[in-house]
Amino acid sequence: MEIFDLDGIPPYNQELEVVMPEKVKTFKQKIKAADMILIVTPEYNYSMPGVLKNALDWIKAVPANKSIR
């Protein structure tokens, strides 16, 4: 099991997808290489924390043969 720290992932910016920040590249590579992803987080205001939502926005372009559950 590996834990990835979301600290350092900048706010999502579609314009940065062309020249992606290094921390985001690393995060996306780890997602693509994973067989399974388990996300555990406390509830924040009846939803997920903003930091997690931001990280998920960055990885929205995961290939179709992978799924996020």
mmCIF file as Biopython writes it, N, C-alpha, C and O atoms, coordinates in Angstrom:
data_model
#
loop_
_atom_site.group_PDB
_atom_site.id
_atom_site.type_symbol
_atom_site.label_atom_id
_atom_site.label_alt_id
_atom_site.label_comp_id
_atom_site.label_asym_id
_atom_site.label_entity_id
_atom_site.label_seq_id
_atom_site.pdbx_PDB_ins_code
_atom_site.Cartn_x
_atom_site.Cartn_y
_atom_site.Cartn_z
_atom_site.occupancy
_atom_site.B_iso_or_equiv
_atom_site.auth_seq_id
_atom_site.auth_asym_id
_atom_site.pdbx_PDB_model_num
ATOM 1   N N  . MET A ? 1  ? 0.843   -1.170 0.000   1.0 0.0 1  A 1 
ATOM 2   C CA . MET A ? 1  ? 0.000   0.000  0.000   1.0 0.0 1  A 1 
ATOM 3   C C  . MET A ? 1  ? 0.893   1.240  0.000   1.0 0.0 1  A 1 
ATOM 4   O O  . MET A ? 1  ? 1.919   1.283  0.679   1.0 0.0 1  A 1 
ATOM 5   N N  . GLU A ? 2  ? 0.494   2.221  -0.755  1.0 0.0 2  A 1 
ATOM 6   C CA . GLU A ? 2  ? 1.250   3.476  -0.840  1.0 0.0 2  A 1 
ATOM 7   C C  . GLU A ? 2  ? 0.316   4.639  -0.550  1.0 0.0 2  A 1 
ATOM 8   O O  . GLU A ? 2  ? -0.823  4.660  -1.017  1.0 0.0 2  A 1 
ATOM 9   N N  . ILE A ? 3  ? 0.788   5.585  0.206   1.0 0.0 3  A 1 
ATOM 10  C CA . ILE A ? 3  ? 0.015   6.791  0.517   1.0 0.0 3  A 1 
ATOM 11  C C  . ILE A ? 3  ? 0.638   7.951  -0.239  1.0 0.0 3  A 1 
ATOM 12  O O  . ILE A ? 3  ? 1.852   8.153  -0.194  1.0 0.0 3  A 1 
ATOM 13  N N  . PHE A ? 4  ? -0.198  8.712  -0.933  1.0 0.0 4  A 1 
ATOM 14  C CA . PHE A ? 4  ? 0.291   9.865  -1.689  1.0 0.0 4  A 1 
ATOM 15  C C  . PHE A ? 4  ? -0.202  11.136 -1.009  1.0 0.0 4  A 1 
ATOM 16  O O  . PHE A ? 4  ? -1.399  11.296 -0.772  1.0 0.0 4  A 1 
ATOM 17  N N  . ASP A ? 5  ? 0.721   12.034 -0.698  1.0 0.0 5  A 1 
ATOM 18  C CA . ASP A ? 5  ? 0.392   13.302 -0.041  1.0 0.0 5  A 1 
ATOM 19  C C  . ASP A ? 5  ? -0.042  14.317 -1.088  1.0 0.0 5  A 1 
ATOM 20  O O  . ASP A ? 5  ? 0.706   14.596 -2.025  1.0 0.0 5  A 1 
ATOM 21  N N  . LEU A ? 6  ? -1.229  14.866 -0.942  1.0 0.0 6  A 1 
ATOM 22  C CA . LEU A ? 6  ? -1.749  15.831 -1.910  1.0 0.0 6  A 1 
ATOM 23  C C  . LEU A ? 6  ? -1.169  17.231 -1.732  1.0 0.0 6  A 1 
ATOM 24  O O  . LEU A ? 6  ? -1.436  18.125 -2.535  1.0 0.0 6  A 1 
ATOM 25  N N  . ASP A ? 7  ? -0.385  17.418 -0.693  1.0 0.0 7  A 1 
ATOM 26  C CA . ASP A ? 7  ? 0.236   18.721 -0.462  1.0 0.0 7  A 1 
ATOM 27  C C  . ASP A ? 7  ? 1.131   19.088 -1.644  1.0 0.0 7  A 1 
ATOM 28  O O  . ASP A ? 7  ? 1.963   18.284 -2.065  1.0 0.0 7  A 1 
ATOM 29  N N  . GLY A ? 8  ? 0.970   20.260 -2.163  1.0 0.0 8  A 1 
ATOM 30  C CA . GLY A ? 8  ? 1.801   20.721 -3.270  1.0 0.0 8  A 1 
ATOM 31  C C  . GLY A ? 8  ? 1.103   20.664 -4.614  1.0 0.0 8  A 1 
ATOM 32  O O  . GLY A ? 8  ? 1.623   21.188 -5.599  1.0 0.0 8  A 1 
ATOM 33  N N  . ILE A ? 9  ? -0.080  20.031 -4.678  1.0 0.0 9  A 1 
ATOM 34  C CA . ILE A ? 9  ? -0.831  20.036 -5.932  1.0 0.0 9  A 1 
ATOM 35  C C  . ILE A ? 9  ? -1.509  21.401 -6.043  1.0 0.0 9  A 1 
ATOM 36  O O  . ILE A ? 9  ? -2.299  21.774 -5.174  1.0 0.0 9  A 1 
ATOM 37  N N  . PRO A ? 10 ? -1.207  22.143 -7.100  1.0 0.0 10 A 1 
ATOM 38  C CA . PRO A ? 10 ? -1.777  23.493 -7.227  1.0 0.0 10 A 1 
ATOM 39  C C  . PRO A ? 10 ? -3.264  23.438 -7.568  1.0 0.0 10 A 1 
ATOM 40  O O  . PRO A ? 10 ? -3.758  22.399 -8.007  1.0 0.0 10 A 1 
ATOM 41  N N  . PRO A ? 11 ? -3.981  24.544 -7.373  1.0 0.0 11 A 1 
ATOM 42  C CA . PRO A ? 11 ? -5.385  24.583 -7.776  1.0 0.0 11 A 1 
ATOM 43  C C  . PRO A ? 11 ? -5.519  24.218 -9.260  1.0 0.0 11 A 1 
ATOM 44  O O  . PRO A ? 11 ? -4.691  24.606 -10.084 1.0 0.0 11 A 1 
ATOM 45  N N  . TYR A ? 12 ? -6.568  23.472 -9.581  1.0 0.0 12 A 1 
ATOM 46  C CA . TYR A ? 12 ? -6.761  23.026 -10.961 1.0 0.0 12 A 1 
ATOM 47  C C  . TYR A ? 12 ? -6.886  24.210 -11.907 1.0 0.0 12 A 1 
ATOM 48  O O  . TYR A ? 12 ? -7.599  25.176 -11.633 1.0 0.0 12 A 1 
ATOM 49  N N  . ASN A ? 13 ? -6.180  24.114 -13.021 1.0 0.0 13 A 1 
ATOM 50  C CA . ASN A ? 13 ? -6.222  25.139 -14.056 1.0 0.0 13 A 1 
ATOM 51  C C  . ASN A ? 13 ? -6.113  24.407 -15.393 1.0 0.0 13 A 1 
ATOM 52  O O  . ASN A ? 13 ? -5.070  23.832 -15.704 1.0 0.0 13 A 1 
ATOM 53  N N  . GLN A ? 14 ? -7.177  24.427 -16.176 1.0 0.0 14 A 1 
ATOM 54  C CA . GLN A ? 14 ? -7.201  23.710 -17.443 1.0 0.0 14 A 1 
ATOM 55  C C  . GLN A ? 14 ? -6.066  24.134 -18.368 1.0 0.0 14 A 1 
ATOM 56  O O  . GLN A ? 14 ? -5.564  23.322 -19.146 1.0 0.0 14 A 1 
ATOM 57  N N  . GLU A ? 15 ? -5.664  25.381 -18.289 1.0 0.0 15 A 1 
ATOM 58  C CA . GLU A ? 15 ? -4.582  25.869 -19.147 1.0 0.0 15 A 1 
ATOM 59  C C  . GLU A ? 15 ? -3.240  25.222 -18.805 1.0 0.0 15 A 1 
ATOM 60  O O  . GLU A ? 15 ? -2.343  25.178 -19.647 1.0 0.0 15 A 1 
ATOM 61  N N  . LEU A ? 16 ? -3.096  24.720 -17.572 1.0 0.0 16 A 1 
ATOM 62  C CA . LEU A ? 16 ? -1.847  24.080 -17.164 1.0 0.0 16 A 1 
ATOM 63  C C  . LEU A ? 16 ? -1.779  22.614 -17.573 1.0 0.0 16 A 1 
ATOM 64  O O  . LEU A ? 16 ? -0.757  21.966 -17.348 1.0 0.0 16 A 1 
ATOM 65  N N  . GLU A ? 17 ? -2.853  22.070 -18.174 1.0 0.0 17 A 1 
ATOM 66  C CA . GLU A ? 17 ? -2.820  20.672 -18.602 1.0 0.0 17 A 1 
ATOM 67  C C  . GLU A ? 17 ? -1.776  20.448 -19.689 1.0 0.0 17 A 1 
ATOM 68  O O  . GLU A ? 17 ? -1.262  19.338 -19.828 1.0 0.0 17 A 1 
ATOM 69  N N  . VAL A ? 18 ? -1.458  21.479 -20.457 1.0 0.0 18 A 1 
ATOM 70  C CA . VAL A ? 18 ? -0.454  21.358 -21.523 1.0 0.0 18 A 1 
ATOM 71  C C  . VAL A ? 18 ? 0.943   21.213 -20.910 1.0 0.0 18 A 1 
ATOM 72  O O  . VAL A ? 18 ? 1.711   20.337 -21.309 1.0 0.0 18 A 1 
ATOM 73  N N  . VAL A ? 19 ? 1.260   22.055 -19.963 1.0 0.0 19 A 1 
ATOM 74  C CA . VAL A ? 19 ? 2.543   21.990 -19.250 1.0 0.0 19 A 1 
ATOM 75  C C  . VAL A ? 19 ? 2.197   21.737 -17.776 1.0 0.0 19 A 1 
ATOM 76  O O  . VAL A ? 19 ? 2.161   22.656 -16.958 1.0 0.0 19 A 1 
ATOM 77  N N  . MET A ? 20 ? 1.949   20.478 -17.473 1.0 0.0 20 A 1 
ATOM 78  C CA . MET A ? 20 ? 1.450   20.093 -16.160 1.0 0.0 20 A 1 
ATOM 79  C C  . MET A ? 20 ? 2.517   20.230 -15.077 1.0 0.0 20 A 1 
ATOM 80  O O  . MET A ? 20 ? 3.678   19.895 -15.313 1.0 0.0 20 A 1 
ATOM 81  N N  . PRO A ? 21 ? 2.141   20.719 -13.890 1.0 0.0 21 A 1 
ATOM 82  C CA . PRO A ? 21 ? 3.094   20.792 -12.769 1.0 0.0 21 A 1 
ATOM 83  C C  . PRO A ? 21 ? 3.636   19.393 -12.439 1.0 0.0 21 A 1 
ATOM 84  O O  . PRO A ? 21 ? 2.930   18.399 -12.605 1.0 0.0 21 A 1 
ATOM 85  N N  . GLU A ? 22 ? 4.873   19.319 -11.978 1.0 0.0 22 A 1 
ATOM 86  C CA . GLU A ? 22 ? 5.541   18.048 -11.715 1.0 0.0 22 A 1 
ATOM 87  C C  . GLU A ? 22 ? 4.786   17.194 -10.689 1.0 0.0 22 A 1 
ATOM 88  O O  . GLU A ? 22 ? 4.680   15.979 -10.854 1.0 0.0 22 A 1 
ATOM 89  N N  . LYS A ? 23 ? 4.271   17.815 -9.649  1.0 0.0 23 A 1 
ATOM 90  C CA . LYS A ? 23 ? 3.534   17.070 -8.609  1.0 0.0 23 A 1 
ATOM 91  C C  . LYS A ? 23 ? 2.288   16.413 -9.213  1.0 0.0 23 A 1 
ATOM 92  O O  . LYS A ? 23 ? 1.937   15.295 -8.835  1.0 0.0 23 A 1 
ATOM 93  N N  . VAL A ? 24 ? 1.629   17.088 -10.134 1.0 0.0 24 A 1 
ATOM 94  C CA . VAL A ? 24 ? 0.441   16.540 -10.789 1.0 0.0 24 A 1 
ATOM 95  C C  . VAL A ? 24 ? 0.838   15.386 -11.709 1.0 0.0 24 A 1 
ATOM 96  O O  . VAL A ? 24 ? 0.142   14.372 -11.762 1.0 0.0 24 A 1 
ATOM 97  N N  . LYS A ? 25 ? 1.944   15.529 -12.430 1.0 0.0 25 A 1 
ATOM 98  C CA . LYS A ? 25 ? 2.425   14.445 -13.295 1.0 0.0 25 A 1 
ATOM 99  C C  . LYS A ? 25 ? 2.681   13.183 -12.475 1.0 0.0 25 A 1 
ATOM 100 O O  . LYS A ? 25 ? 2.286   12.084 -12.863 1.0 0.0 25 A 1 
ATOM 101 N N  . THR A ? 26 ? 3.347   13.359 -11.337 1.0 0.0 26 A 1 
ATOM 102 C CA . THR A ? 26 ? 3.643   12.225 -10.465 1.0 0.0 26 A 1 
ATOM 103 C C  . THR A ? 26 ? 2.352   11.593 -9.966  1.0 0.0 26 A 1 
ATOM 104 O O  . THR A ? 26 ? 2.225   10.368 -9.957  1.0 0.0 26 A 1 
ATOM 105 N N  . PHE A ? 27 ? 1.405   12.406 -9.556  1.0 0.0 27 A 1 
ATOM 106 C CA . PHE A ? 27 ? 0.115   11.923 -9.064  1.0 0.0 27 A 1 
ATOM 107 C C  . PHE A ? 27 ? -0.612  11.124 -10.143 1.0 0.0 27 A 1 
ATOM 108 O O  . PHE A ? 27 ? -1.116  10.033 -9.874  1.0 0.0 27 A 1 
ATOM 109 N N  . LYS A ? 28 ? -0.669  11.659 -11.358 1.0 0.0 28 A 1 
ATOM 110 C CA . LYS A ? 28 ? -1.351  10.971 -12.461 1.0 0.0 28 A 1 
ATOM 111 C C  . LYS A ? 28 ? -0.641  9.662  -12.815 1.0 0.0 28 A 1 
ATOM 112 O O  . LYS A ? 28 ? -1.305  8.673  -13.125 1.0 0.0 28 A 1 
ATOM 113 N N  . GLN A ? 29 ? 0.689   9.636  -12.774 1.0 0.0 29 A 1 
ATOM 114 C CA . GLN A ? 29 ? 1.434   8.407  -13.067 1.0 0.0 29 A 1 
ATOM 115 C C  . GLN A ? 29 ? 1.110   7.326  -12.045 1.0 0.0 29 A 1 
ATOM 116 O O  . GLN A ? 29 ? 0.934   6.161  -12.401 1.0 0.0 29 A 1 
ATOM 117 N N  . LYS A ? 30 ? 1.031   7.711  -10.780 1.0 0.0 30 A 1 
ATOM 118 C CA . LYS A ? 30 ? 0.719   6.741  -9.734  1.0 0.0 30 A 1 
ATOM 119 C C  . LYS A ? 30 ? -0.714  6.224  -9.881  1.0 0.0 30 A 1 
ATOM 120 O O  . LYS A ? 30 ? -0.968  5.046  -9.630  1.0 0.0 30 A 1 
ATOM 121 N N  . ILE A ? 31 ? -1.641  7.073  -10.277 1.0 0.0 31 A 1 
ATOM 122 C CA . ILE A ? 31 ? -3.027  6.650  -10.510 1.0 0.0 31 A 1 
ATOM 123 C C  . ILE A ? 31 ? -3.068  5.649  -11.667 1.0 0.0 31 A 1 
ATOM 124 O O  . ILE A ? 31 ? -3.702  4.599  -11.568 1.0 0.0 31 A 1 
ATOM 125 N N  . LYS A ? 32 ? -2.395  5.981  -12.746 1.0 0.0 32 A 1 
ATOM 126 C CA . LYS A ? 32 ? -2.401  5.105  -13.929 1.0 0.0 32 A 1 
ATOM 127 C C  . LYS A ? 32 ? -1.763  3.759  -13.645 1.0 0.0 32 A 1 
ATOM 128 O O  . LYS A ? 32 ? -2.182  2.747  -14.206 1.0 0.0 32 A 1 
ATOM 129 N N  . ALA A ? 33 ? -0.763  3.730  -12.789 1.0 0.0 33 A 1 
ATOM 130 C CA . ALA A ? 33 ? -0.051  2.491  -12.490 1.0 0.0 33 A 1 
ATOM 131 C C  . ALA A ? 33 ? -0.765  1.627  -11.446 1.0 0.0 33 A 1 
ATOM 132 O O  . ALA A ? 33 ? -0.423  0.456  -11.275 1.0 0.0 33 A 1 
ATOM 133 N N  . ALA A ? 34 ? -1.727  2.181  -10.765 1.0 0.0 34 A 1 
ATOM 134 C CA . ALA A ? 34 ? -2.395  1.464  -9.673  1.0 0.0 34 A 1 
ATOM 135 C C  . ALA A ? 34 ? -3.395  0.435  -10.185 1.0 0.0 34 A 1 
ATOM 136 O O  . ALA A ? 34 ? -4.070  0.647  -11.192 1.0 0.0 34 A 1 
ATOM 137 N N  . ASP A ? 35 ? -3.474  -0.674 -9.472  1.0 0.0 35 A 1 
ATOM 138 C CA . ASP A ? 35 ? -4.503  -1.668 -9.750  1.0 0.0 35 A 1 
ATOM 139 C C  . ASP A ? 35 ? -5.826  -1.256 -9.111  1.0 0.0 35 A 1 
ATOM 140 O O  . ASP A ? 35 ? -6.902  -1.567 -9.622  1.0 0.0 35 A 1 
ATOM 141 N N  . MET A ? 36 ? -5.727  -0.558 -7.995  1.0 0.0 36 A 1 
ATOM 142 C CA . MET A ? 36 ? -6.907  -0.115 -7.269  1.0 0.0 36 A 1 
ATOM 143 C C  . MET A ? 36 ? -6.533  1.123  -6.458  1.0 0.0 36 A 1 
ATOM 144 O O  . MET A ? 36 ? -5.385  1.293  -6.048  1.0 0.0 36 A 1 
ATOM 145 N N  . ILE A ? 37 ? -7.521  1.978  -6.239  1.0 0.0 37 A 1 
ATOM 146 C CA . ILE A ? 37 ? -7.304  3.184  -5.442  1.0 0.0 37 A 1 
ATOM 147 C C  . ILE A ? 37 ? -8.364  3.225  -4.353  1.0 0.0 37 A 1 
ATOM 148 O O  . ILE A ? 37 ? -9.553  3.057  -4.624  1.0 0.0 37 A 1 
ATOM 149 N N  . LEU A ? 38 ? -7.931  3.446  -3.134  1.0 0.0 38 A 1 
ATOM 150 C CA . LEU A ? 38 ? -8.837  3.588  -2.003  1.0 0.0 38 A 1 
ATOM 151 C C  . LEU A ? 38 ? -8.681  5.006  -1.476  1.0 0.0 38 A 1 
ATOM 152 O O  . LEU A ? 38 ? -7.586  5.415  -1.089  1.0 0.0 38 A 1 
ATOM 153 N N  . ILE A ? 39 ? -9.778  5.753  -1.465  1.0 0.0 39 A 1 
ATOM 154 C CA . ILE A ? 39 ? -9.744  7.126  -0.965  1.0 0.0 39 A 1 
ATOM 155 C C  . ILE A ? 39 ? -10.504 7.154  0.354   1.0 0.0 39 A 1 
ATOM 156 O O  . ILE A ? 39 ? -11.681 6.802  0.422   1.0 0.0 39 A 1 
ATOM 157 N N  . VAL A ? 40 ? -9.807  7.577  1.389   1.0 0.0 40 A 1 
ATOM 158 C CA . VAL A ? 40 ? -10.406 7.683  2.714   1.0 0.0 40 A 1 
ATOM 159 C C  . VAL A ? 40 ? -10.240 9.122  3.160   1.0 0.0 40 A 1 
ATOM 160 O O  . VAL A ? 40 ? -9.127  9.650  3.188   1.0 0.0 40 A 1 
ATOM 161 N N  . THR A ? 41 ? -11.360 9.761  3.512   1.0 0.0 41 A 1 
ATOM 162 C CA . THR A ? 41 ? -11.308 11.165 3.892   1.0 0.0 41 A 1 
ATOM 163 C C  . THR A ? 41 ? -12.471 11.495 4.818   1.0 0.0 41 A 1 
ATOM 164 O O  . THR A ? 41 ? -13.527 10.869 4.730   1.0 0.0 41 A 1 
ATOM 165 N N  . PRO A ? 42 ? -12.292 12.459 5.693   1.0 0.0 42 A 1 
ATOM 166 C CA . PRO A ? 42 ? -13.433 12.892 6.503   1.0 0.0 42 A 1 
ATOM 167 C C  . PRO A ? 42 ? -14.410 13.702 5.643   1.0 0.0 42 A 1 
ATOM 168 O O  . PRO A ? 42 ? -14.032 14.291 4.631   1.0 0.0 42 A 1 
ATOM 169 N N  . GLU A ? 43 ? -15.641 13.715 6.063   1.0 0.0 43 A 1 
ATOM 170 C CA . GLU A ? 43 ? -16.643 14.528 5.377   1.0 0.0 43 A 1 
ATOM 171 C C  . GLU A ? 43 ? -16.414 15.991 5.727   1.0 0.0 43 A 1 
ATOM 172 O O  . GLU A ? 43 ? -16.079 16.323 6.864   1.0 0.0 43 A 1 
ATOM 173 N N  . TYR A ? 44 ? -16.593 16.844 4.761   1.0 0.0 44 A 1 
ATOM 174 C CA . TYR A ? 44 ? -16.451 18.275 5.000   1.0 0.0 44 A 1 
ATOM 175 C C  . TYR A ? 44 ? -17.674 18.982 4.433   1.0 0.0 44 A 1 
ATOM 176 O O  . TYR A ? 44 ? -17.858 19.031 3.217   1.0 0.0 44 A 1 
ATOM 177 N N  . ASN A ? 45 ? -18.502 19.526 5.303   1.0 0.0 45 A 1 
ATOM 178 C CA . ASN A ? 45 ? -19.685 20.276 4.882   1.0 0.0 45 A 1 
ATOM 179 C C  . ASN A ? 45 ? -20.561 19.444 3.931   1.0 0.0 45 A 1 
ATOM 180 O O  . ASN A ? 45 ? -20.998 19.928 2.887   1.0 0.0 45 A 1 
ATOM 181 N N  . TYR A ? 46 ? -20.807 18.177 4.319   1.0 0.0 46 A 1 
ATOM 182 C CA . TYR A ? 46 ? -21.634 17.222 3.560   1.0 0.0 46 A 1 
ATOM 183 C C  . TYR A ? 46 ? -21.023 16.843 2.208   1.0 0.0 46 A 1 
ATOM 184 O O  . TYR A ? 46 ? -21.748 16.426 1.305   1.0 0.0 46 A 1 
ATOM 185 N N  . SER A ? 47 ? -19.744 16.978 2.057   1.0 0.0 47 A 1 
ATOM 186 C CA . SER A ? 47 ? -19.082 16.651 0.797   1.0 0.0 47 A 1 
ATOM 187 C C  . SER A ? 47 ? -17.636 16.263 1.090   1.0 0.0 47 A 1 
ATOM 188 O O  . SER A ? 47 ? -17.258 16.043 2.241   1.0 0.0 47 A 1 
ATOM 189 N N  . MET A ? 48 ? -16.839 16.185 0.033   1.0 0.0 48 A 1 
ATOM 190 C CA . MET A ? 48 ? -15.420 15.892 0.204   1.0 0.0 48 A 1 
ATOM 191 C C  . MET A ? 48 ? -14.647 17.201 0.400   1.0 0.0 48 A 1 
ATOM 192 O O  . MET A ? 48 ? -15.096 18.258 -0.043  1.0 0.0 48 A 1 
ATOM 193 N N  . PRO A ? 49 ? -13.497 17.135 1.057   1.0 0.0 49 A 1 
ATOM 194 C CA . PRO A ? 49 ? -12.680 18.342 1.230   1.0 0.0 49 A 1 
ATOM 195 C C  . PRO A ? 49 ? -12.238 18.914 -0.126  1.0 0.0 49 A 1 
ATOM 196 O O  . PRO A ? 49 ? -12.061 18.176 -1.095  1.0 0.0 49 A 1 
ATOM 197 N N  . GLY A ? 50 ? -12.067 20.213 -0.173  1.0 0.0 50 A 1 
ATOM 198 C CA . GLY A ? 50 ? -11.672 20.898 -1.400  1.0 0.0 50 A 1 
ATOM 199 C C  . GLY A ? 50 ? -10.348 20.412 -1.966  1.0 0.0 50 A 1 
ATOM 200 O O  . GLY A ? 50 ? -10.183 20.359 -3.185  1.0 0.0 50 A 1 
ATOM 201 N N  . VAL A ? 51 ? -9.400  20.055 -1.103  1.0 0.0 51 A 1 
ATOM 202 C CA . VAL A ? 51 ? -8.093  19.575 -1.567  1.0 0.0 51 A 1 
ATOM 203 C C  . VAL A ? 51 ? -8.264  18.277 -2.357  1.0 0.0 51 A 1 
ATOM 204 O O  . VAL A ? 51 ? -7.620  18.090 -3.389  1.0 0.0 51 A 1 
ATOM 205 N N  . LEU A ? 52 ? -9.128  17.383 -1.876  1.0 0.0 52 A 1 
ATOM 206 C CA . LEU A ? 52 ? -9.375  16.133 -2.586  1.0 0.0 52 A 1 
ATOM 207 C C  . LEU A ? 52 ? -10.101 16.392 -3.901  1.0 0.0 52 A 1 
ATOM 208 O O  . LEU A ? 52 ? -9.745  15.814 -4.927  1.0 0.0 52 A 1 
ATOM 209 N N  . LYS A ? 53 ? -11.100 17.243 -3.881  1.0 0.0 53 A 1 
ATOM 210 C CA . LYS A ? 53 ? -11.835 17.586 -5.110  1.0 0.0 53 A 1 
ATOM 211 C C  . LYS A ? 53 ? -10.877 18.154 -6.152  1.0 0.0 53 A 1 
ATOM 212 O O  . LYS A ? 53 ? -10.961 17.808 -7.330  1.0 0.0 53 A 1 
ATOM 213 N N  . ASN A ? 54 ? -9.978  19.014 -5.727  1.0 0.0 54 A 1 
ATOM 214 C CA . ASN A ? 54 ? -8.990  19.597 -6.625  1.0 0.0 54 A 1 
ATOM 215 C C  . ASN A ? 54 ? -8.107  18.514 -7.249  1.0 0.0 54 A 1 
ATOM 216 O O  . ASN A ? 54 ? -7.864  18.528 -8.455  1.0 0.0 54 A 1 
ATOM 217 N N  . ALA A ? 55 ? -7.628  17.576 -6.427  1.0 0.0 55 A 1 
ATOM 218 C CA . ALA A ? 55 ? -6.775  16.494 -6.938  1.0 0.0 55 A 1 
ATOM 219 C C  . ALA A ? 55 ? -7.544  15.633 -7.943  1.0 0.0 55 A 1 
ATOM 220 O O  . ALA A ? 55 ? -6.987  15.231 -8.964  1.0 0.0 55 A 1 
ATOM 221 N N  . LEU A ? 56 ? -8.805  15.351 -7.664  1.0 0.0 56 A 1 
ATOM 222 C CA . LEU A ? 56 ? -9.621  14.564 -8.586  1.0 0.0 56 A 1 
ATOM 223 C C  . LEU A ? 56 ? -9.877  15.317 -9.890  1.0 0.0 56 A 1 
ATOM 224 O O  . LEU A ? 56 ? -9.962  14.702 -10.953 1.0 0.0 56 A 1 
ATOM 225 N N  . ASP A ? 57 ? -9.998  16.625 -9.819  1.0 0.0 57 A 1 
ATOM 226 C CA . ASP A ? 57 ? -10.139 17.423 -11.042 1.0 0.0 57 A 1 
ATOM 227 C C  . ASP A ? 57 ? -8.912  17.268 -11.935 1.0 0.0 57 A 1 
ATOM 228 O O  . ASP A ? 57 ? -9.037  17.186 -13.157 1.0 0.0 57 A 1 
ATOM 229 N N  . TRP A ? 58 ? -7.730  17.228 -11.326 1.0 0.0 58 A 1 
ATOM 230 C CA . TRP A ? 58 ? -6.501  17.078 -12.108 1.0 0.0 58 A 1 
ATOM 231 C C  . TRP A ? 58 ? -6.425  15.730 -12.813 1.0 0.0 58 A 1 
ATOM 232 O O  . TRP A ? 58 ? -5.855  15.635 -13.900 1.0 0.0 58 A 1 
ATOM 233 N N  . ILE A ? 59 ? -6.994  14.682 -12.210 1.0 0.0 59 A 1 
ATOM 234 C CA . ILE A ? 59 ? -6.870  13.350 -12.817 1.0 0.0 59 A 1 
ATOM 235 C C  . ILE A ? 59 ? -8.098  12.956 -13.622 1.0 0.0 59 A 1 
ATOM 236 O O  . ILE A ? 59 ? -8.264  11.779 -13.943 1.0 0.0 59 A 1 
ATOM 237 N N  . LYS A ? 60 ? -8.936  13.876 -13.945 1.0 0.0 60 A 1 
ATOM 238 C CA . LYS A ? 60 ? -10.188 13.560 -14.641 1.0 0.0 60 A 1 
ATOM 239 C C  . LYS A ? 60 ? -9.958  12.888 -15.989 1.0 0.0 60 A 1 
ATOM 240 O O  . LYS A ? 60 ? -10.869 12.243 -16.508 1.0 0.0 60 A 1 
ATOM 241 N N  . ALA A ? 61 ? -8.802  13.016 -16.553 1.0 0.0 61 A 1 
ATOM 242 C CA . ALA A ? 61 ? -8.515  12.441 -17.865 1.0 0.0 61 A 1 
ATOM 243 C C  . ALA A ? 61 ? -7.831  11.081 -17.772 1.0 0.0 61 A 1 
ATOM 244 O O  . ALA A ? 61 ? -6.963  10.760 -18.583 1.0 0.0 61 A 1 
ATOM 245 N N  . VAL A ? 62 ? -8.227  10.281 -16.776 1.0 0.0 62 A 1 
ATOM 246 C CA . VAL A ? 62 ? -7.685  8.931  -16.630 1.0 0.0 62 A 1 
ATOM 247 C C  . VAL A ? 62 ? -8.166  8.098  -17.805 1.0 0.0 62 A 1 
ATOM 248 O O  . VAL A ? 62 ? -9.333  8.207  -18.181 1.0 0.0 62 A 1 
ATOM 249 N N  . PRO A ? 63 ? -7.317  7.271  -18.401 1.0 0.0 63 A 1 
ATOM 250 C CA . PRO A ? 63 ? -7.730  6.455  -19.551 1.0 0.0 63 A 1 
ATOM 251 C C  . PRO A ? 63 ? -8.981  5.623  -19.274 1.0 0.0 63 A 1 
ATOM 252 O O  . PRO A ? 63 ? -9.250  5.255  -18.130 1.0 0.0 63 A 1 
ATOM 253 N N  . ALA A ? 64 ? -9.732  5.334  -20.313 1.0 0.0 64 A 1 
ATOM 254 C CA . ALA A ? 64 ? -11.007 4.625  -20.191 1.0 0.0 64 A 1 
ATOM 255 C C  . ALA A ? 64 ? -10.857 3.222  -19.598 1.0 0.0 64 A 1 
ATOM 256 O O  . ALA A ? 64 ? -11.812 2.700  -19.024 1.0 0.0 64 A 1 
ATOM 257 N N  . ASN A ? 65 ? -9.679  2.601  -19.724 1.0 0.0 65 A 1 
ATOM 258 C CA . ASN A ? 65 ? -9.514  1.247  -19.201 1.0 0.0 65 A 1 
ATOM 259 C C  . ASN A ? 65 ? -9.249  1.229  -17.690 1.0 0.0 65 A 1 
ATOM 260 O O  . ASN A ? 65 ? -9.098  0.159  -17.099 1.0 0.0 65 A 1 
ATOM 261 N N  . LYS A ? 66 ? -9.193  2.397  -17.075 1.0 0.0 66 A 1 
ATOM 262 C CA . LYS A ? 66 ? -9.065  2.497  -15.619 1.0 0.0 66 A 1 
ATOM 263 C C  . LYS A ? 66 ? -10.343 3.140  -15.087 1.0 0.0 66 A 1 
ATOM 264 O O  . LYS A ? 66 ? -10.966 3.945  -15.781 1.0 0.0 66 A 1 
ATOM 265 N N  . SER A ? 67 ? -10.729 2.801  -13.891 1.0 0.0 67 A 1 
ATOM 266 C CA . SER A ? 67 ? -11.901 3.431  -13.307 1.0 0.0 67 A 1 
ATOM 267 C C  . SER A ? 67 ? -11.575 3.914  -11.908 1.0 0.0 67 A 1 
ATOM 268 O O  . SER A ? 67 ? -10.719 3.347  -11.229 1.0 0.0 67 A 1 
ATOM 269 N N  . ILE A ? 68 ? -12.250 4.947  -11.487 1.0 0.0 68 A 1 
ATOM 270 C CA . ILE A ? 68 ? -12.081 5.488  -10.137 1.0 0.0 68 A 1 
ATOM 271 C C  . ILE A ? 68 ? -13.367 5.201  -9.395  1.0 0.0 68 A 1 
ATOM 272 O O  . ILE A ? 68 ? -14.438 5.662  -9.788  1.0 0.0 68 A 1 
ATOM 273 N N  . ARG A ? 69 ? -13.258 4.440  -8.328  1.0 0.0 69 A 1 
ATOM 274 C CA . ARG A ? 69 ? -14.463 4.068  -7.556  1.0 0.0 69 A 1 
ATOM 275 C C  . ARG A ? 69 ? -14.294 4.516  -6.138  1.0 0.0 69 A 1 
ATOM 276 O O  . ARG A ? 69 ? -15.184 4.306  -5.314  1.0 0.0 69 A 1 
#
